């Protein structure tokens, strides 16, 4: 079995009884996209209610914004850690598959790796 990249549709595809095709570029692109989302989720300045005034409704809005900022900070940290882990898994998987593919490739000078032909 030999892993090859560039198969459209993502995932794993059995091209024949001898070849397993894996969309390595798709996996790598997904990891890169996850990192892009992580960057977009970086903390911004908390919302300020200074412009809302002092009436009770404005105070309630300001309190709600402060609560949301605090809760989102915790949630964003958790989501960020999951996305970082998934992105690393994508990169590591692609590297391992390429390493395995290289080790299973036919050897130079007509010598073949027995595992490649099984």
DSSP file (Angstrom, degrees, kcal/mol; ACC not computed):
  #  RESIDUE AA STRUCTURE BP1 BP2  ACC     N-H-->O    O-->H-N    N-H-->O    O-->H-N    TCO  KAPPA ALPHA  PHI   PSI    X-CA   Y-CA   Z-CA
    1    1 A X              0   0    0      0, 0.0     2,-0.4     0, 0.0    18,-0.2   0.000 360.0 360.0 360.0 141.5    0.0    0.0    0.0
    2    2 A X        -     0   0    0     16,-0.3    18,-1.0     2,-0.0     2,-0.4  -0.995 360.0-134.8-136.6 130.0    1.3    3.4   -0.8
    3    3 A X  E     -a   20   0A   0     -2,-0.4     2,-0.4    94,-0.2    18,-0.2  -0.668  26.1-177.7 -83.3 133.9   -0.2    6.8    0.3
    4    4 A X  E     -a   21   0A   0     16,-0.6    18,-1.8    -2,-0.4     3,-0.3  -0.987  14.7-138.0-132.3 144.4   -0.5    9.4   -2.4
    5    5 A X  S    S+     0   0    0     -2,-0.4    18,-0.2    18,-0.2     0, 0.0  -0.393  70.6  58.0 -92.7 172.9   -1.7   13.0   -2.1
    6    6 A X        +     0   0    0      1,-0.3     2,-0.5    -2,-0.1    -1,-0.2   0.594  57.8 146.3  89.5  12.9   -3.9   15.1   -4.2
    7    7 A X    >   -     0   0    0     -3,-0.3     3,-1.0    15,-0.2    -1,-0.3  -0.727  45.9-129.8 -83.4 123.8   -7.1   13.0   -4.2
    8    8 A X  T 3  S+     0   0    0     -2,-0.5    -1,-0.0     1,-0.2    15,-0.0  -0.354  86.1  43.8 -72.6 153.8  -10.1   15.3   -4.4
    9    9 A X  T 3  S-     0   0    0     -2,-0.0    -1,-0.2    14,-0.0     3,-0.1   0.268 101.7-118.0  96.6 -11.8  -12.9   14.8   -1.9
   10   10 A X  S <  S+     0   0    0     -3,-1.0    14,-0.1     1,-0.2    15,-0.0   0.039  72.0  64.5  73.1 176.8  -10.7   14.4    1.1
   11   11 A X  S    S-     0   0    0     12,-0.2    12,-1.5     2,-0.0     2,-0.4  -0.246  95.5 -37.2  71.4-155.4  -10.4   11.4    3.4
   12   12 A X  E     -B   22   0A   0     10,-0.2     2,-0.4    -3,-0.1    10,-0.2  -0.874  52.6-176.5-111.2 139.6   -9.1    8.0    2.3
   13   13 A X  E     -B   21   0A   0      8,-2.7     8,-3.5    -2,-0.4     2,-0.9  -1.000  23.9-138.1-135.0 133.3   -9.8    6.3   -1.0
   14   14 A X  E     -B   20   0A   0     -2,-0.4     6,-0.2     6,-0.2     3,-0.1  -0.824  19.7-175.7 -91.2 107.5   -8.7    2.9   -2.1
   15   15 A X  E     -     0   0A   0      4,-1.0     2,-0.3    -2,-0.9    -1,-0.2   0.833  67.6 -25.2 -74.1 -34.3   -7.6    3.5   -5.7
   16   16 A X  E >  S-B   19   0A   0      3,-1.2     3,-0.5    -3,-0.1    -1,-0.2  -0.906  81.0 -79.0-160.0-177.1   -7.0   -0.2   -6.4
   17   17 A X  T 3  S+     0   0    0     -2,-0.3     3,-0.1     1,-0.2    -2,-0.0   0.633 130.7  44.0 -69.7  -9.9   -6.2   -3.3   -4.4
   18   18 A X  T 3  S+     0   0    0      1,-0.1     2,-0.4   -17,-0.1   -16,-0.3   0.573 107.3  61.0-107.9 -12.6   -2.6   -2.0   -4.2
   19   19 A X  E <   - B   0  16A   0     -3,-0.5    -3,-1.2   -18,-0.2    -4,-1.0  -0.960  51.7-165.3-129.6 133.5   -2.9    1.7   -3.5
   20   20 A X  E     -aB   3  14A   0    -18,-1.0   -16,-0.6    -2,-0.4     2,-0.5  -0.969  19.7-154.8-108.8 122.3   -4.4    3.7   -0.6
   21   21 A X  E     -aB   4  13A   0     -8,-3.5    -8,-2.7    -2,-0.5     2,-0.4  -0.862  11.9-175.9-104.8 130.6   -4.8    7.3   -1.5
   22   22 A X  E     - B   0  12A   0    -18,-1.8     2,-2.1    -2,-0.5     3,-0.2  -0.988  30.3-127.9-125.9 131.3   -4.8   10.0    1.2
   23   23 A X     >  +     0   0    0    -12,-1.5     4,-2.2    -2,-0.4   -12,-0.2  -0.530  38.0 168.3 -78.5  80.1   -5.5   13.7    0.5
   24   24 A X  H  > S+     0   0    0     -2,-2.1     4,-2.6     1,-0.2    -1,-0.2   0.882  74.5  52.0 -64.1 -39.4   -2.4   14.9    2.3
   25   25 A X  H  > S+     0   0    0     -3,-0.2     4,-2.9     1,-0.2    -1,-0.2   0.890 108.9  51.6 -65.0 -37.8   -2.8   18.4    0.9
   26   26 A X  H  > S+     0   0    0      2,-0.2     4,-2.2     1,-0.2    -2,-0.2   0.907 111.0  46.9 -63.7 -42.6   -6.4   18.5    2.2
   27   27 A X  H  X S+     0   0    0     -4,-2.2     4,-1.9     2,-0.2    -2,-0.2   0.924 114.8  46.9 -64.0 -44.5   -5.3   17.4    5.6
   28   28 A X  H  X S+     0   0    0     -4,-2.6     4,-2.1     1,-0.2    -2,-0.2   0.905 111.5  50.9 -65.0 -41.7   -2.5   20.0    5.6
   29   29 A X  H  X S+     0   0    0     -4,-2.9     4,-2.6     1,-0.2    -1,-0.2   0.880 108.0  53.0 -63.4 -37.8   -4.8   22.7    4.4
   30   30 A X  H  X S+     0   0    0     -4,-2.2     4,-2.3     2,-0.2    -1,-0.2   0.908 108.3  50.1 -65.2 -41.0   -7.3   22.0    7.1
   31   31 A X  H  X S+     0   0    0     -4,-1.9     4,-1.8     2,-0.2    -2,-0.2   0.901 111.7  48.4 -61.6 -41.4   -4.6   22.3    9.8
   32   32 A X  H  X S+     0   0    0     -4,-2.1     4,-1.8     2,-0.2    -2,-0.2   0.900 110.1  51.8 -65.1 -41.1   -3.6   25.6    8.3
   33   33 A X  H  X S+     0   0    0     -4,-2.6     4,-2.2     1,-0.2    -2,-0.2   0.891 106.4  54.1 -63.4 -39.5   -7.2   26.8    8.2
   34   34 A X  H  X S+     0   0    0     -4,-2.3     4,-2.4     1,-0.2    -1,-0.2   0.912 107.5  50.5 -60.8 -41.5   -7.6   25.9   11.9
   35   35 A X  H  X S+     0   0    0     -4,-1.8     4,-2.2     1,-0.2    -1,-0.2   0.873 107.5  54.3 -64.0 -36.0   -4.6   28.0   12.7
   36   36 A X  H  X S+     0   0    0     -4,-1.8     4,-2.0     2,-0.2    -2,-0.2   0.895 108.9  47.7 -63.2 -40.7   -6.2   30.9   10.7
   37   37 A X  H  X S+     0   0    0     -4,-2.2     4,-1.3     2,-0.2    -2,-0.2   0.908 109.3  54.2 -65.8 -41.4   -9.3   30.6   12.8
   38   38 A X  H  < S+     0   0    0     -4,-2.4     3,-0.5     1,-0.2    -2,-0.2   0.918 108.5  48.7 -57.8 -44.1   -7.3   30.5   16.0
   39   39 A X  H >< S+     0   0    0     -4,-2.2     3,-1.4     1,-0.2    -1,-0.2   0.902 109.3  53.0 -63.8 -40.6   -5.5   33.8   15.0
   40   40 A X  H 3< S+     0   0    0     -4,-2.0    -1,-0.2     1,-0.3    -2,-0.2   0.729 105.3  55.7 -66.2 -21.7   -8.9   35.3   14.2
   41   41 A X  T 3< S+     0   0    0     -4,-1.3    -1,-0.3    -3,-0.5    -2,-0.2   0.368  77.0 131.4 -92.3   5.1  -10.1   34.4   17.7
   42   42 A X  S <  S-     0   0    0     -3,-1.4    -3,-0.0    -4,-0.2    34,-0.0  -0.227  70.8 -85.2 -58.5 148.7   -7.3   36.2   19.5
   43   43 A X        -     0   0    0     30,-0.1     2,-0.3     1,-0.0    -1,-0.1  -0.186  45.2-165.4 -58.3 143.2   -8.5   38.4   22.4
   44   44 A X        -     0   0    0     -3,-0.1     3,-0.1     1,-0.1    -1,-0.0  -0.748  42.4 -67.2-117.7 171.1   -9.6   41.9   21.6
   45   45 A X        -     0   0    0     -2,-0.3     3,-0.1     1,-0.1    -1,-0.1  -0.348  63.6-104.0 -59.0 136.5  -10.1   44.8   24.0
   46   46 A X        -     0   0    0      1,-0.1    -1,-0.1    -3,-0.0    20,-0.1  -0.267  42.8 -92.9 -62.3 149.9  -13.1   44.1   26.2
   47   47 A X        -     0   0    0     18,-0.2     2,-0.5    -3,-0.1    -1,-0.1  -0.360  40.5-146.1 -61.8 139.7  -16.3   45.9   25.4
   48   48 A X        -     0   0    0     -3,-0.1     3,-0.3     1,-0.1    -1,-0.1  -0.930  15.7-165.7-113.2 133.9  -16.6   49.1   27.3
   49   49 A X    >   +     0   0    0     -2,-0.5     3,-2.3     1,-0.2     4,-0.5   0.216  57.9 113.2 -98.0  13.7  -20.0   50.4   28.5
   50   50 A X  G >  S+     0   0    0      1,-0.3     3,-0.6     2,-0.2    -1,-0.2   0.817  76.8  51.8 -56.3 -31.9  -18.7   53.9   29.3
   51   51 A X  G 3  S+     0   0    0     -3,-0.3    -1,-0.3     1,-0.2    -2,-0.1   0.472  91.4  79.8 -84.3  -1.6  -20.7   55.4   26.5
   52   52 A X  G <  S-     0   0    0     -3,-2.3     3,-0.3     1,-0.2    -1,-0.2   0.731  89.7-134.7 -82.4 -22.1  -24.0   53.8   27.7
   53   53 A X    <   -     0   0    0     -3,-0.6    -1,-0.2    -4,-0.5    -2,-0.0  -0.539  26.6 -73.2  98.2-168.5  -24.8   56.3   30.4
   54   54 A X  S    S+     0   0    0     -2,-0.2    -1,-0.2     4,-0.1     5,-0.0   0.372  82.1 117.8-115.3   3.2  -26.0   55.7   34.0
   55   55 A X  S  > S-     0   0    0     -3,-0.3     4,-2.1     1,-0.1     3,-0.4  -0.336  78.1-106.9 -71.0 159.5  -29.6   54.6   33.7
   56   56 A X  H  > S+     0   0    0      1,-0.2     4,-2.2     2,-0.2     5,-0.1   0.829 118.9  54.4 -56.7 -36.3  -30.4   51.1   34.9
   57   57 A X  H  > S+     0   0    0      2,-0.2     4,-2.1     1,-0.2    -1,-0.2   0.914 109.3  48.0 -65.4 -40.9  -30.8   49.6   31.4
   58   58 A X  H  > S+     0   0    0     -3,-0.4     4,-2.6     1,-0.2    -2,-0.2   0.889 110.5  51.6 -65.3 -39.0  -27.3   50.9   30.5
   59   59 A X  H  X S+     0   0    0     -4,-2.1     4,-2.5     2,-0.2    -1,-0.2   0.894 109.2  50.5 -64.0 -40.0  -25.9   49.4   33.6
   60   60 A X  H  X S+     0   0    0     -4,-2.2     4,-2.4     2,-0.2    -2,-0.2   0.896 111.0  48.6 -65.2 -40.2  -27.6   46.0   32.8
   61   61 A X  H  X S+     0   0    0     -4,-2.1     4,-2.7     2,-0.2    -2,-0.2   0.928 111.9  49.1 -64.6 -44.7  -26.1   46.1   29.3
   62   62 A X  H  X S+     0   0    0     -4,-2.6     4,-2.2     1,-0.2    -2,-0.2   0.907 111.9  48.5 -62.0 -41.6  -22.6   46.9   30.7
   63   63 A X  H  X S+     0   0    0     -4,-2.5     4,-2.4     2,-0.2    -1,-0.2   0.907 111.6  50.3 -63.9 -42.0  -22.9   44.1   33.2
   64   64 A X  H  X S+     0   0    0     -4,-2.4     4,-2.6     2,-0.2    -2,-0.2   0.903 110.4  49.3 -63.0 -42.0  -24.0   41.7   30.5
   65   65 A X  H  X S+     0   0    0     -4,-2.7     4,-2.7     2,-0.2   -18,-0.2   0.906 111.0  49.7 -64.0 -41.5  -21.1   42.7   28.3
   66   66 A X  H  X S+     0   0    0     -4,-2.2     4,-2.1     2,-0.2    -2,-0.2   0.909 112.0  48.3 -63.8 -41.8  -18.6   42.2   31.1
   67   67 A X  H  X S+     0   0    0     -4,-2.4     4,-2.8     2,-0.2     5,-0.2   0.929 112.0  49.1 -63.6 -45.3  -20.1   38.8   31.9
   68   68 A X  H  X S+     0   0    0     -4,-2.6     4,-3.3     1,-0.2     5,-0.3   0.933 109.6  51.9 -60.3 -45.8  -19.9   37.8   28.2
   69   69 A X  H  X S+     0   0    0     -4,-2.7     4,-1.8     1,-0.2    -1,-0.2   0.908 112.8  45.4 -57.0 -43.1  -16.3   39.0   27.9
   70   70 A X  H  X S+     0   0    0     -4,-2.1     4,-1.5     2,-0.2    -1,-0.2   0.938 116.2  44.3 -67.8 -46.6  -15.3   36.9   30.9
   71   71 A X  H  X S+     0   0    0     -4,-2.8     4,-2.5     1,-0.2    -2,-0.2   0.905 113.4  50.9 -65.9 -41.0  -17.2   33.8   29.8
   72   72 A X  H  X S+     0   0    0     -4,-3.3     4,-3.4    -5,-0.2     5,-0.2   0.855 104.3  58.8 -66.0 -34.1  -15.9   34.1   26.2
   73   73 A X  H  X S+     0   0    0     -4,-1.8     4,-1.7    -5,-0.3    -1,-0.2   0.926 110.0  42.6 -60.3 -44.3  -12.4   34.4   27.4
   74   74 A X  H  X S+     0   0    0     -4,-1.5     4,-1.8     2,-0.2    -2,-0.2   0.943 117.3  46.4 -66.5 -48.0  -12.6   31.0   29.1
   75   75 A X  H  X S+     0   0    0     -4,-2.5     4,-2.7     1,-0.2     5,-0.2   0.898 110.5  52.7 -61.8 -41.8  -14.5   29.4   26.2
   76   76 A X  H  X S+     0   0    0     -4,-3.4     4,-2.8     1,-0.2    -1,-0.2   0.886 107.0  53.2 -62.7 -39.1  -12.0   30.9   23.7
   77   77 A X  H  X S+     0   0    0     -4,-1.7     4,-1.9    -5,-0.2    -1,-0.2   0.906 111.4  45.6 -62.6 -42.0   -9.1   29.4   25.6
   78   78 A X  H  X S+     0   0    0     -4,-1.8     4,-1.9     2,-0.2    -2,-0.2   0.942 114.9  46.4 -66.6 -47.9  -10.6   25.9   25.5
   79   79 A X  H  X S+     0   0    0     -4,-2.7     4,-2.7     1,-0.2     5,-0.2   0.903 110.8  54.0 -61.4 -41.7  -11.5   26.2   21.8
   80   80 A X  H  X S+     0   0    0     -4,-2.8     4,-2.6    -5,-0.2    -1,-0.2   0.906 107.1  50.4 -59.8 -42.5   -8.0   27.5   21.0
   81   81 A X  H  X S+     0   0    0     -4,-1.9     4,-2.0     2,-0.2    -1,-0.2   0.894 111.4  48.5 -65.5 -38.2   -6.4   24.5   22.8
   82   82 A X  H  X S+     0   0    0     -4,-1.9     4,-2.5     2,-0.2    -2,-0.2   0.925 112.8  47.5 -66.0 -43.9   -8.6   22.1   20.8
   83   83 A X  H  X S+     0   0    0     -4,-2.7     4,-2.6     1,-0.2    -2,-0.2   0.887 110.8  51.7 -65.8 -38.5   -7.8   23.8   17.5
   84   84 A X  H  X S+     0   0    0     -4,-2.6     4,-2.2    -5,-0.2    -1,-0.2   0.916 111.3  47.9 -62.7 -42.5   -4.1   23.8   18.3
   85   85 A X  H  X S+     0   0    0     -4,-2.0     4,-2.3     2,-0.2    -2,-0.2   0.919 113.2  47.2 -65.3 -43.8   -4.2   20.1   19.1
   86   86 A X  H  X S+     0   0    0     -4,-2.5     4,-2.3     2,-0.2    -2,-0.2   0.906 111.6  50.8 -64.2 -41.6   -6.1   19.3   15.9
   87   87 A X  H  X S+     0   0    0     -4,-2.6     4,-2.3     1,-0.2    -1,-0.2   0.914 111.2  48.1 -62.3 -42.8   -3.8   21.4   13.8
   88   88 A X  H  X S+     0   0    0     -4,-2.2     4,-3.1     1,-0.2     5,-0.2   0.893 109.1  53.8 -65.1 -39.5   -0.7   19.7   15.2
   89   89 A X  H  X S+     0   0    0     -4,-2.3     4,-2.8     2,-0.2     5,-0.2   0.905 108.2  50.6 -60.9 -40.6   -2.3   16.3   14.6
   90   90 A X  H  X S+     0   0    0     -4,-2.3     4,-2.4     2,-0.2     5,-0.2   0.959 113.7  43.8 -60.4 -51.2   -2.8   17.3   10.9
   91   91 A X  H  X S+     0   0    0     -4,-2.3     4,-2.2     1,-0.2    -2,-0.2   0.923 116.3  46.8 -61.2 -45.6    0.8   18.3   10.6
   92   92 A X  H  X S+     0   0    0     -4,-3.1     4,-2.6     2,-0.2    -1,-0.2   0.902 112.1  50.7 -64.4 -41.3    2.1   15.3   12.4
   93   93 A X  H  X S+     0   0    0     -4,-2.8     4,-2.8    -5,-0.2     5,-0.2   0.928 110.8  47.9 -63.6 -45.4   -0.1   12.9   10.5
   94   94 A X  H  X S+     0   0    0     -4,-2.4     4,-2.5    -5,-0.2     5,-0.2   0.924 113.0  48.9 -61.6 -44.2    1.0   14.3    7.1
   95   95 A X  H  X S+     0   0    0     -4,-2.2     4,-2.2    -5,-0.2    -2,-0.2   0.925 113.6  46.2 -62.3 -44.4    4.7   14.1    8.1
   96   96 A X  H  X S+     0   0    0     -4,-2.6     4,-2.8     2,-0.2    -2,-0.2   0.902 112.7  49.6 -66.0 -41.3    4.3   10.5    9.3
   97   97 A X  H  X S+     0   0    0     -4,-2.8     4,-3.0     2,-0.2   -94,-0.2   0.920 112.1  47.7 -65.4 -42.4    2.4    9.4    6.2
   98   98 A X  H  X S+     0   0    0     -4,-2.5     4,-2.3    -5,-0.2    -1,-0.2   0.895 112.3  50.1 -64.4 -38.4    5.0   10.9    3.9
   99   99 A X  H  X S+     0   0    0     -4,-2.2     4,-2.0    -5,-0.2    -2,-0.2   0.926 113.3  45.7 -64.4 -44.4    7.7    9.3    6.0
  100  100 A X  H  X S+     0   0    0     -4,-2.8     4,-1.6     2,-0.2    -2,-0.2   0.916 111.3  52.6 -63.9 -43.4    6.0    5.9    5.7
  101  101 A X  H  X S+     0   0    0     -4,-3.0     4,-0.9     1,-0.2    -2,-0.2   0.907 109.6  48.9 -59.6 -42.5    5.3    6.4    2.0
  102  102 A X  H  < S+     0   0    0     -4,-2.3     3,-0.4     1,-0.2    -1,-0.2   0.882 110.3  51.0 -65.3 -37.7    9.0    7.1    1.4
  103  103 A X  H  < S+     0   0    0     -4,-2.0    -1,-0.2     1,-0.2    -2,-0.2   0.775 112.6  46.3 -72.5 -23.3   10.0    4.0    3.4
  104  104 A X  H  < S+     0   0    0     -4,-1.6    -1,-0.2    -3,-0.2     9,-0.2   0.563  89.5 108.9 -92.6  -9.4    7.7    1.8    1.3
  105  105 A X  S  < S-     0   0    0     -4,-0.9     8,-0.2    -3,-0.4    11,-0.1  -0.252  85.8 -83.3 -65.8 153.5    8.7    3.2   -2.0
  106  106 A X        -     0   0    0      6,-0.1     6,-0.2     1,-0.1    -1,-0.1  -0.271  49.8-116.0 -56.4 143.1   10.7    1.1   -4.4
  107  107 A X    >   -     0   0    0      4,-1.4     3,-0.5     1,-0.1     4,-0.1  -0.432  35.2 -93.2 -79.3 155.3   14.4    1.1   -3.6
  108  108 A X  G >  S+     0   0    0      1,-0.2     3,-1.3     2,-0.2    -1,-0.1  -0.205 104.5  34.1 -64.0 161.0   17.0    2.5   -6.1
  109  109 A X  G 3  S-     0   0    0      1,-0.3    -1,-0.2     3,-0.0     3,-0.1   0.784 133.7 -63.8  64.0  31.6   18.7    0.2   -8.6
  110  110 A X  G <  S+     0   0    0     -3,-0.5     2,-0.3     1,-0.3    -1,-0.3   0.454  97.8 135.9  79.4  -1.6   15.7   -2.1   -9.0
  111  111 A X    <   -     0   0    0     -3,-1.3    -4,-1.4    -4,-0.1     2,-0.4  -0.626  40.1-153.9 -79.7 139.7   15.7   -3.3   -5.4
  112  112 A X        -     0   0    0     -2,-0.3     2,-0.6    -6,-0.2    -6,-0.1  -0.906  18.0-120.9-118.9 143.9   12.3   -3.4   -3.9
  113  113 A X    >>  -     0   0    0     -2,-0.4     3,-1.0    -8,-0.2     4,-0.9  -0.710  22.2-143.3 -76.6 121.3   11.1   -3.1   -0.3
  114  114 A X  H >> S+     0   0    0     -2,-0.6     4,-0.8     1,-0.3     3,-0.6   0.848  98.6  58.7 -57.5 -37.1    9.3   -6.4    0.3
  115  115 A X  H 34 S+     0   0    0      1,-0.2     3,-0.4     2,-0.2    -1,-0.3   0.817  98.8  59.9 -64.0 -30.5    6.7   -4.5    2.5
  116  116 A X  H <4 S+     0   0    0     -3,-1.0    -1,-0.2     1,-0.2    -2,-0.2   0.837 106.0  46.6 -66.1 -33.2    5.8   -2.3   -0.4
  117  117 A X  H <<        0   0    0     -4,-0.9    -1,-0.2    -3,-0.6    -2,-0.2   0.620 360.0 360.0 -88.3 -13.2    4.7   -5.3   -2.5
  118  118 A X     <        0   0    0     -4,-0.8    -1,-0.2    -3,-0.4    -2,-0.1   0.467 360.0 360.0 -77.8 360.0    2.6   -7.0    0.2
